[in-house]
Amino acid sequence: MLRLDHLRIPVGPGELHAERYGFGDHPMVLLHGFGTSTFLWRRVAPALPLGRVTAWAMDLLGHGESDRPADGDFGIAAQALCVEQAMTSLRIGRATLVGVDLGAVVALRLAATRPARVQGIVLISPPPPGRARGEDLAELGRAAASHLFEATRGMLGATAWLAPLLTSAVASPEAMPPKLVARYSAPFVGADGVRHLQVLANAVSDGDAADLDLSRITARALVLRGDHDAWCTQNDATRLATAIPAADLRTVAGAGRLIPEDAPDALSAMLAEWAPVARDAEAPSALHEHES
């Protein structure tokens, strides 16, 4: 029987919620995107080769079941620092990072600024290079200035806003029924739910991704996009894969932006192939290198 452990991991601003699958030699950190949580990995993580992989699905700060500090920084650079601090708390020297949309940018930043901590990166549906906010977060900003935003500020307001975002992120609306939307929206239910979503959206800055020197990335890299993904176009994915040294680019058939929802089996197989048979020896300085 699969053993799933839920953990609270201390980081600077608070605690991150994480779920651990397996006890293999190679650590794999799974990072969700905007408006989702560790729930995104429920059909992917259990299908990984858990005899050689330990998968850690983490809720980014302010998302899912992780803490929401009142004065917290929820930007990309701060999220990358929190993920690294969580890795240190878990005694993970190097890991493969797997991120979806916003999570992909967090993984990308960590790989570019702290290359000794990252053995591999899998970037799923990443936003265009230098444009971390994307059209969805811009739309939230427009909604915030309208009466529509005020009208959705009630107990279920987050569900009303997240529904179109989530439905557009899968290959067909049937893949994101109302019950599934409600499950993803659950962390934001309440009078302050939409307000917190606005805080999270406003914290995402294009500048946190635009200043990255991708040539510093030493990790193996894989860029994945679904062939129904309007968020990550083929041209944008190609540009990103070209900018990262020795990166591969693959397309997943029948999938939109949320490949873990549309094609969990295909994604699990790709990640299993991507994970090395044995982890490289940890560099003693890996936990002490300073971001430059």
Long-range contacts (C-beta under 8 A, 24 or more apart in sequence): 2-46, 2-50, 4-46, 9-58, 9-86, 9-89, 9-90, 10-85, 10-89, 11-61, 11-81, 11-82, 11-85, 11-86, 11-89, 12-81, 12-82, 12-85, 13-61, 13-67, 13-69, 13-72, 13-73, 13-78, 13-82, 14-61, 14-66, 14-67, 14-68, 14-69, 14-72, 15-66, 15-67, 16-58, 16-59, 16-60, 16-61, 16-66, 16-67, 16-82, 16-86, 17-58, 17-59, 17-64, 17-65, 17-66, 18-56, 18-57, 18-58, 18-59, 18-86, 19-45, 19-56, 19-57, 20-54, 20-55, 20-56, 21-45, 21-46, 21-48, 21-50, 21-54, 21-55, 21-56, 21-57, 22-48, 22-50, 22-51, 22-53, 22-54, 22-55, 23-50, 23-54, 24-49, 24-50, 24-51, 24-52, 24-53, 24-54, 25-52, 25-54, 25-278, 25-279, 26-52, 26-53, 26-54, 26-95, 26-96, 26-119, 26-275, 26-276, 26-278, 26-279, 27-53, 27-54, 27-56, 27-87, 27-90, 27-92, 27-94, 27-95, 27-96, 27-279, 28-53, 28-54, 28-55, 28-56, 28-95, 28-96, 28-97, 28-98, 28-271, 28-275, 29-56, 29-58, 29-83, 29-87, 29-92, 29-95, 29-96, 29-97, 29-98, 29-107, 30-55, 30-56, 30-57, 30-58, 30-98, 30-99, 30-103, 31-58, 31-60, 31-83, 31-97, 31-98, 31-99, 31-100, 31-103, 31-104, 31-106, 31-107, 32-57, 32-59, 32-60, 32-63, 32-64, 32-99, 32-100, 32-102, 32-103, 33-99, 33-100, 33-101, 33-102, 33-103, 33-104, 33-125, 33-257, 33-258, 34-101, 34-102, 34-136, 34-137, 34-165, 34-200, 34-201, 34-204, 35-162, 35-165, 35-166, 35-184, 35-197, 36-63, 36-100, 36-166, 36-184, 36-258, 37-63, 37-64, 37-65, 37-184, 37-187, 38-64, 38-65, 39-64, 39-183, 39-184, 40-100, 40-258, 40-260, 40-261, 41-260, 43-260, 43-264, 43-265, 43-268, 44-260, 44-264, 44-267, 44-268, 44-271, 47-264, 47-265, 47-268, 47-272, 48-268, 48-271, 48-272, 48-275, 49-272, 49-275, 52-275, 52-277, 52-278, 53-272, 53-275, 56-86, 56-90, 56-92, 56-95, 58-83, 58-86, 60-102, 60-103, 60-106, 62-196, 62-199, 62-200, 62-203, 63-187, 63-200, 64-187, 65-187, 68-196, 73-203, 74-199, 74-200, 74-203, 74-204, 75-203, 75-204, 75-205, 75-208, 76-102, 76-105, 76-106, 76-109, 76-132, 76-204, 76-205, 76-208, 76-209, 77-109, 77-208, 78-203, 79-106, 80-106, 80-107, 80-109, 80-110, 80-113, 80-114, 81-291, 83-107, 83-110, 84-110, 84-114, 84-117, 87-117, 88-287, 93-117, 93-282, 93-283, 93-286, 93-287, 94-118, 94-119, 94-279, 94-280, 94-282, 94-283, 94-286, 95-119, 96-120, 96-121, 96-122, 96-219, 96-274, 96-275, 97-121, 97-122, 98-122, 98-124, 98-271, 99-123, 99-124, 99-126, 100-124, 100-125, 100-257, 100-258, 100-259, 100-260, 101-125, 101-126, 101-127, 101-134, 101-231, 101-232, 101-257, 102-127, 102-132, 102-204, 105-132, 105-208, 105-209, 108-209, 108-212, 108-214, 108-217, 109-208, 109-209, 109-212, 111-217, 111-219, 111-221, 112-212, 112-213, 112-214, 112-216, 112-217, 113-212, 113-216, 113-291, 113-292, 114-289, 114-291, 115-216, 115-217, 115-218, 115-219, 116-283, 116-285, 116-286, 116-289, 117-286, 117-289, 118-217, 118-218, 118-219, 119-219, 119-220, 119-276, 119-279, 119-280, 120-219, 120-220, 120-221, 120-222, 120-274, 120-275, 120-276, 121-217, 121-219, 121-220, 121-221, 121-222, 122-221, 122-222, 122-224, 122-270, 122-271, 122-274, 123-221, 123-222, 123-223, 123-224, 123-240, 124-224, 124-225, 124-259, 124-260, 124-267, 125-224, 125-225, 125-226, 125-229, 125-231, 125-232, 125-257, 125-258, 125-259, 126-223, 126-232, 126-236, 126-237, 126-240, 127-209, 127-231, 127-232, 127-236, 128-232, 128-233, 128-236, 128-239, 128-240, 129-209, 129-236, 129-239, 129-240, 129-243, 130-206, 130-209, 130-210, 131-206, 131-209, 132-204, 132-205, 132-206, 132-208, 132-209, 132-210, 133-201, 133-204, 133-205, 133-206, 134-231, 135-231, 136-165, 136-231, 137-201, 137-204, 140-197, 140-198, 140-201, 141-201, 141-202, 144-198, 149-194, 149-198, 152-194, 153-191, 153-194, 153-195, 154-191, 155-189, 155-190, 155-191, 155-193, 156-185, 156-189, 157-193, 157-194, 158-185, 158-188, 158-189, 158-193, 158-194, 158-197, 159-185, 159-188, 159-189, 161-194, 161-197, 162-188, 162-197, 166-258, 168-230, 168-256, 168-257, 169-231, 169-256, 169-257, 169-258, 169-261, 170-256, 170-257, 170-258, 170-261, 170-262, 171-226, 171-228, 171-254, 171-255, 171-256, 171-262, 175-256, 175-261, 175-262, 176-261, 214-243, 214-244, 214-245, 215-243, 215-245, 217-244, 217-245, 218-245, 220-246, 220-274, 221-245, 221-246, 221-247, 221-248, 222-247, 222-248, 222-249, 222-250, 222-270, 222-274, 223-247, 223-248, 223-249, 223-250, 224-250, 224-251, 224-252, 224-259, 224-267, 224-270, 225-249, 225-251, 225-252, 226-251, 226-252, 226-253, 226-254, 226-255, 226-256, 226-257, 226-259, 226-262, 226-263, 227-251, 227-252, 227-253, 227-254, 227-255, 228-254, 228-255, 228-256, 228-262, 229-255, 229-256, 229-257, 230-256, 230-257, 231-257, 232-257
